[in-house]
Amino acid sequence: MLRDPDSEPPWVPRADVFMSSAGEFTVKVELAALRREDVELSIEGRGIRITGHRPDADRAANGSRYVVNGISWGWFDMVVEVPAGFDLSRATAQYQNGLLRVLVPQPEPCK
């Protein structure tokens, strides 16, 4: 996704990064009001890059004046480093109800 860096301020979505009870490296990102097509995922080295854009339609409307501005909007770009040993080629992603969940399975045990 190309963006004009002067058009809107960047923001960082809230995220949880943890090991699931099944041993999967898990990244959960809160992306309220975004559609799947507003978000891009890529693997870069040992990292998972998540980028996207959340527009603020009210800010763009003529005459809107904020009293409280607590919702982040604009472009975001975040990278989560995955520990060595996890197989990024088998990573999966799910997006439901404004939550993106990326799962990276444990390495297969050596036989």
KOLZA-44976 format. One line per 10 residues: number of its first residue (from 1); their letters; for each residue x, y, z negated of N, C-alpha, C, CB. Coordinates in nm, 3 decimals, always signed. Glycine has a CB too. Layout:
<torses>
NUM	A	X,Y,Z,X,Y,Z,X,Y,Z,X,Y,Z; ... .
</torses>
This chain:
<torses>
1	MLRDPDSEPP	+0.083,-0.117,+0.000,+0.000,+0.000,+0.000,+0.088,+0.124,+0.000,-0.095,+0.000,-0.121; +0.068,+0.210,+0.096,+0.140,+0.336,+0.098,+0.060,+0.441,+0.023,+0.169,+0.382,+0.243; +0.131,+0.529,-0.044,+0.061,+0.633,-0.118,+0.136,+0.764,-0.105,+0.046,+0.595,-0.267; +0.064,+0.870,-0.120,+0.122,+1.003,-0.123,+0.155,+1.033,-0.268,+0.025,+1.111,-0.061; +0.283,+1.042,-0.305,+0.319,+1.060,-0.447,+0.269,+1.191,-0.507,+0.468,+1.053,-0.463; +0.233,+1.288,-0.423,+0.184,+1.416,-0.474,+0.033,+1.419,-0.488,+0.228,+1.528,-0.383; -0.036,+1.314,-0.441,-0.182,+1.320,-0.437,-0.246,+1.295,-0.573,-0.233,+1.220,-0.338; -0.196,+1.203,-0.650,-0.259,+1.166,-0.778,-0.151,+1.119,-0.874,-0.367,+1.054,-0.758; -0.173,+1.132,-1.002,-0.074,+1.084,-1.098,-0.076,+0.931,-1.107,-0.099,+1.145,-1.236; +0.039,+0.869,-1.129,+0.041,+0.723,-1.149,-0.008,+0.688,-1.289,+0.182,+0.666,-1.126 .
11	WVPRADVFMS	-0.049,+0.565,-1.308,-0.089,+0.517,-1.441,-0.048,+0.372,-1.454,-0.242,+0.535,-1.464; -0.046,+0.322,-1.575,-0.010,+0.183,-1.602,-0.130,+0.116,-1.668,+0.118,+0.173,-1.693; -0.188,+0.015,-1.603,-0.302,-0.055,-1.664,-0.262,-0.127,-1.792,-0.364,-0.154,-1.564; -0.357,-0.147,-1.879,-0.333,-0.228,-2.000,-0.312,-0.372,-1.958,-0.451,-0.215,-2.101; -0.217,-0.438,-2.024,-0.185,-0.576,-1.987,-0.145,-0.656,-2.111,-0.073,-0.580,-1.882; -0.175,-0.786,-2.106,-0.126,-0.883,-2.203,-0.039,-0.982,-2.128,-0.245,-0.956,-2.278; +0.075,-1.016,-2.185,+0.165,-1.116,-2.127,+0.192,-1.217,-2.237,+0.300,-1.051,-2.072; +0.161,-1.345,-2.210,+0.173,-1.445,-2.315,+0.188,-1.585,-2.257,+0.053,-1.439,-2.408; +0.221,-1.680,-2.343,+0.224,-1.822,-2.308,+0.091,-1.881,-2.350,+0.345,-1.898,-2.377; +0.020,-1.942,-2.256,-0.109,-2.003,-2.288,-0.087,-2.130,-2.369,-0.190,-2.034,-2.160 .
21	SAGEFTVKVE	-0.195,-2.182,-2.425,-0.184,-2.307,-2.501,-0.141,-2.423,-2.412,-0.317,-2.340,-2.570; -0.162,-2.410,-2.280,-0.119,-2.513,-2.185,+0.026,-2.491,-2.141,-0.210,-2.514,-2.061; +0.091,-2.388,-2.194,+0.231,-2.361,-2.162,+0.252,-2.280,-2.036,+0.303,-2.489,-2.149; +0.146,-2.218,-1.983,+0.161,-2.135,-1.864,+0.202,-1.994,-1.904,+0.029,-2.133,-1.783; +0.292,-1.936,-1.827,+0.325,-1.795,-1.844,+0.208,-1.718,-1.786,+0.463,-1.756,-1.774; +0.146,-1.634,-1.867,+0.020,-1.570,-1.828,+0.032,-1.419,-1.834,-0.094,-1.617,-1.919; -0.017,-1.354,-1.727,-0.026,-1.208,-1.722,-0.173,-1.175,-1.704,+0.064,-1.147,-1.606; -0.228,-1.098,-1.794,-0.368,-1.058,-1.787,-0.371,-0.905,-1.783,-0.452,-1.114,-1.909; -0.435,-0.850,-1.678,-0.434,-0.705,-1.657,-0.577,-0.654,-1.647,-0.354,-0.669,-1.528; -0.605,-0.547,-1.721,-0.737,-0.485,-1.722,-0.746,-0.385,-1.607,-0.765,-0.416,-1.858 .
31	LAALRREDVE	-0.835,-0.414,-1.510,-0.847,-0.331,-1.390,-0.994,-0.295,-1.364,-0.788,-0.403,-1.269; -1.058,-0.238,-1.463,-1.199,-0.202,-1.449,-1.221,-0.112,-1.328,-1.249,-0.132,-1.576; -1.331,-0.133,-1.259,-1.376,-0.054,-1.145,-1.292,-0.072,-1.019,-1.376,+0.091,-1.182; -1.205,-0.172,-1.017,-1.130,-0.201,-0.894,-1.187,-0.325,-0.828,-0.979,-0.220,-0.925; -1.186,-0.324,-0.696,-1.224,-0.442,-0.619,-1.099,-0.523,-0.589,-1.298,-0.402,-0.486; -1.116,-0.649,-0.553,-0.999,-0.732,-0.520,-0.913,-0.666,-0.414,-1.042,-0.869,-0.473; -0.977,-0.608,-0.315,-0.900,-0.547,-0.205,-0.826,-0.420,-0.247,-0.992,-0.516,-0.090; -0.851,-0.369,-0.367,-0.779,-0.252,-0.419,-0.647,-0.290,-0.487,-0.867,-0.177,-0.517; -0.621,-0.421,-0.499,-0.505,-0.469,-0.575,-0.419,-0.558,-0.486,-0.551,-0.547,-0.702; -0.287,-0.541,-0.497,-0.194,-0.626,-0.423,-0.099,-0.693,-0.522,-0.115,-0.545,-0.317 .
41	LSIEGRGIRI	-0.071,-0.821,-0.498,+0.024,-0.898,-0.577,+0.138,-0.942,-0.487,-0.044,-1.020,-0.644; +0.259,-0.940,-0.541,+0.372,-0.995,-0.467,+0.474,-1.048,-0.567,+0.436,-0.887,-0.374; +0.559,-1.137,-0.519,+0.668,-1.192,-0.599,+0.796,-1.126,-0.550,+0.676,-1.349,-0.588; +0.872,-1.071,-0.643,+0.999,-1.006,-0.611,+1.104,-1.058,-0.706,+0.988,-0.851,-0.619; +1.188,-1.147,-0.657,+1.288,-1.210,-0.743,+1.217,-1.291,-0.851,+1.381,-1.104,-0.807; +1.241,-1.258,-0.978,+1.176,-1.326,-1.090,+1.057,-1.246,-1.141,+1.275,-1.349,-1.204; +1.012,-1.147,-1.065,+0.904,-1.061,-1.111,+0.776,-1.075,-1.031,+0.948,-0.919,-1.108; +0.666,-1.044,-1.098,+0.535,-1.036,-1.034,+0.502,-0.886,-1.025,+0.423,-1.117,-1.115; +0.488,-0.835,-0.902,+0.456,-0.694,-0.882,+0.306,-0.683,-0.857,+0.538,-0.632,-0.763; +0.242,-0.592,-0.932,+0.099,-0.567,-0.919,+0.083,-0.418,-0.889,+0.019,-0.609,-1.050 .
51	TGHRPDADRA	+0.022,-0.387,-0.775,+0.002,-0.249,-0.735,-0.143,-0.228,-0.694,+0.098,-0.210,-0.620; -0.186,-0.105,-0.700,-0.322,-0.076,-0.657,-0.359,+0.068,-0.679,-0.419,-0.165,-0.729; -0.487,+0.095,-0.662,-0.538,+0.231,-0.670,-0.679,+0.230,-0.727,-0.535,+0.300,-0.532; -0.702,+0.314,-0.826,-0.837,+0.335,-0.879,-0.873,+0.481,-0.856,-0.845,+0.297,-1.033; -0.966,+0.507,-0.762,-1.004,+0.645,-0.734,-1.097,+0.699,-0.842,-1.072,+0.655,-0.597; -1.100,+0.830,-0.852,-1.193,+0.897,-0.944,-1.289,+0.979,-0.860,-1.116,+0.987,-1.048; -1.403,+0.919,-0.826,-1.500,+0.984,-0.740,-1.555,+1.111,-0.803,-1.615,+0.889,-0.708; -1.569,+1.115,-0.935,-1.621,+1.234,-1.001,-1.524,+1.351,-0.992,-1.651,+1.203,-1.147; -1.395,+1.321,-1.000,-1.294,+1.427,-0.991,-1.296,+1.488,-0.850,-1.152,+1.372,-1.025; -1.322,+1.404,-0.751,-1.324,+1.451,-0.613,-1.450,+1.532,-0.582,-1.313,+1.334,-0.517 .
61	ANGSRYVVNG	-1.555,+1.513,-0.661,-1.681,+1.585,-0.635,-1.665,+1.733,-0.670,-1.798,+1.523,-0.717; -1.720,+1.815,-0.588,-1.713,+1.960,-0.613,-1.787,+1.996,-0.740,-1.772,+2.039,-0.493; -1.727,+2.078,-0.820,-1.792,+2.130,-0.938,-1.774,+2.047,-1.064,-1.935,+2.144,-0.912; -1.709,+1.931,-1.057,-1.689,+1.850,-1.178,-1.588,+1.919,-1.269,-1.642,+1.706,-1.143; -1.623,+1.933,-1.397,-1.532,+1.989,-1.497,-1.532,+1.894,-1.616,-1.575,+2.134,-1.540; -1.416,+1.842,-1.650,-1.404,+1.745,-1.758,-1.402,+1.813,-1.894,-1.280,+1.661,-1.740; -1.468,+1.752,-1.991,-1.460,+1.792,-2.131,-1.361,+1.698,-2.200,-1.601,+1.787,-2.200; -1.372,+1.568,-2.171,-1.278,+1.466,-2.218,-1.236,+1.384,-2.098,-1.341,+1.375,-2.331; -1.107,+1.361,-2.083,-1.057,+1.282,-1.970,-0.976,+1.167,-2.028,-0.970,+1.369,-1.872; -1.042,+1.053,-2.056,-0.976,+0.941,-2.120,-0.957,+0.819,-2.031,-1.051,+0.901,-2.239 .
71	ISWGWFDMVV	-1.007,+0.823,-1.908,-0.996,+0.709,-1.818,-0.883,+0.736,-1.719,-1.130,+0.681,-1.744; -0.788,+0.644,-1.711,-0.677,+0.660,-1.617,-0.725,+0.629,-1.477,-0.559,+0.568,-1.656; -0.668,+0.699,-1.381,-0.706,+0.681,-1.242,-0.584,+0.708,-1.155,-0.824,+0.774,-1.203; -0.594,+0.675,-1.029,-0.485,+0.698,-0.935,-0.414,+0.568,-0.901,-0.385,+0.799,-0.991; -0.288,+0.581,-0.860,-0.205,+0.467,-0.820,-0.138,+0.404,-0.940,-0.100,+0.510,-0.717; -0.116,+0.273,-0.933,-0.035,+0.206,-1.033,+0.057,+0.107,-0.965,-0.123,+0.135,-1.139; +0.168,+0.080,-1.031,+0.269,-0.012,-0.980,+0.341,-0.068,-1.102,+0.370,+0.058,-0.879; +0.325,-0.197,-1.127,+0.389,-0.257,-1.243,+0.456,-0.388,-1.203,+0.287,-0.280,-1.356; +0.564,-0.421,-1.272,+0.636,-0.546,-1.249,+0.651,-0.616,-1.382,+0.775,-0.521,-1.181; +0.615,-0.745,-1.385,+0.631,-0.827,-1.505,+0.735,-0.934,-1.472,+0.493,-0.892,-1.550 .
81	EVPAGFDLSR	+0.844,-0.935,-1.548,+0.949,-1.034,-1.528,+0.906,-1.168,-1.586,+1.083,-0.988,-1.592; +0.928,-1.274,-1.510,+0.891,-1.410,-1.551,+1.019,-1.480,-1.598,+0.822,-1.489,-1.433; +1.015,-1.547,-1.714,+1.135,-1.615,-1.764,+1.185,-1.722,-1.666,+1.106,-1.680,-1.900; +1.315,-1.743,-1.669,+1.376,-1.845,-1.583,+1.313,-1.981,-1.614,+1.529,-1.851,-1.604; +1.305,-2.063,-1.512,+1.253,-2.197,-1.529,+1.108,-2.213,-1.488,+1.267,-2.238,-1.671; +1.033,-2.103,-1.481,+0.894,-2.111,-1.437,+0.890,-2.104,-1.285,+0.808,-1.997,-1.500; +0.800,-2.181,-1.225,+0.794,-2.196,-1.080,+0.700,-2.092,-1.019,+0.750,-2.338,-1.043; +0.756,-1.980,-0.977,+0.675,-1.873,-0.919,+0.607,-1.915,-0.789,+0.761,-1.751,-0.894; +0.660,-2.015,-0.721,+0.597,-2.060,-0.596,+0.463,-2.128,-0.623,+0.690,-2.156,-0.522; +0.436,-2.166,-0.747,+0.309,-2.231,-0.782,+0.218,-2.137,-0.862,+0.335,-2.358,-0.863 .
91	ATAQYQNGLL	+0.249,-2.009,-0.864,+0.167,-1.912,-0.938,+0.029,-1.901,-0.873,+0.236,-1.773,-0.943; -0.073,-1.880,-0.956,-0.208,-1.859,-0.907,-0.263,-1.731,-0.970,-0.300,-1.982,-0.939; -0.362,-1.673,-0.904,-0.424,-1.551,-0.955,-0.575,-1.563,-0.947,-0.375,-1.427,-0.877; -0.642,-1.506,-1.048,-0.788,-1.502,-1.052,-0.827,-1.359,-1.088,-0.847,-1.605,-1.156; -0.934,-1.310,-1.025,-0.984,-1.177,-1.056,-1.133,-1.187,-1.079,-0.951,-1.074,-0.942; -1.175,-1.152,-1.201,-1.316,-1.163,-1.236,-1.351,-1.057,-1.339,-1.350,-1.304,-1.289; -1.461,-0.987,-1.316,-1.513,-0.889,-1.411,-1.408,-0.787,-1.455,-1.569,-0.960,-1.532; -1.325,-0.741,-1.361,-1.227,-0.638,-1.393,-1.101,-0.687,-1.462,-1.290,-0.538,-1.478; -1.084,-0.819,-1.473,-0.961,-0.874,-1.533,-0.888,-0.958,-1.430,-0.994,-0.958,-1.659; -0.761,-0.923,-1.408,-0.674,-1.002,-1.324,-0.594,-1.094,-1.414,-0.580,-0.912,-1.237 .
101	RVLVPQPEPC	-0.591,-1.222,-1.379,-0.514,-1.320,-1.456,-0.421,-1.392,-1.360,-0.608,-1.421,-1.531; -0.289,-1.383,-1.385,-0.189,-1.453,-1.306,-0.129,-1.561,-1.395,-0.079,-1.356,-1.251; -0.129,-1.685,-1.345,-0.078,-1.798,-1.420,+0.042,-1.857,-1.348,-0.188,-1.905,-1.440; +0.151,-1.876,-1.421,+0.270,-1.939,-1.365,+0.295,-2.065,-1.447,+0.394,-1.841,-1.368; +0.286,-2.183,-1.382,+0.297,-2.308,-1.458,+0.440,-2.333,-1.507,+0.252,-2.425,-1.372; +0.445,-2.417,-1.610,+0.573,-2.462,-1.663,+0.644,-2.542,-1.555,+0.555,-2.548,-1.792; +0.774,-2.545,-1.563,+0.847,-2.629,-1.467,+0.812,-2.776,-1.489,+1.001,-2.607,-1.481; +0.818,-2.852,-1.379,+0.794,-2.996,-1.390,+0.909,-3.059,-1.468,+0.781,-3.062,-1.250; +0.877,-3.151,-1.560,+0.985,-3.217,-1.634,+1.070,-3.303,-1.541,+0.928,-3.303,-1.749; +1.198,-3.306,-1.568,+1.288,-3.391,-1.490,+1.261,-3.537,-1.523,+1.436,-3.356,-1.517 .
111	K	+1.266,-3.621,-1.421,+1.241,-3.765,-1.444,+1.367,-3.842,-1.432,+1.137,-3.819,-1.346 .
</torses>
